[in-house]
Amino acid sequence: MAEEHYAEIRERSGDFRVEFKGTILAKSESVQELQEYHPSYAFPPVLYFPQSSLRFDQMEKSDRETSCPIKGKAAYWNLSKPEAVENLVWSYPNPLTSVPQLKDHYAFDSSKVEIFRDGAKVEHRPIRKR
């Protein structure tokens, strides 16, 4: 029997923040942690920050869109300040019914920002083939 592609989401509490070169892009005391499981890939957990915690004055909407069979259609935002970085942030404006917790939550490309929880840096781990 083949493994399934699915995701689990847990609410995580703590002092979370996202920084780009010292500029804070998001701060929250609660995030949604998505762990995706796939038969062919190993995914690191992804933290989704509530919409109200983001600094949208530092961002602009991107034209990029992608689709995931378990999360839905993703929309992207570019960082515009302190410098331009394409597709740094994404969200699922209308997530599939299997992941309703992602509604109004946003994730950051952890290879391009620093994410902290309770003052400790959350290490970036790339997706890898199994």
Summary of the structure (lengths in Angstrom):
residues: 130
radius of gyration: 14.5
end to end distance: 16.9
largest distance: 49.4
contacts: 361
relative contact order: 0.25
helix: 7%
strand: 58%
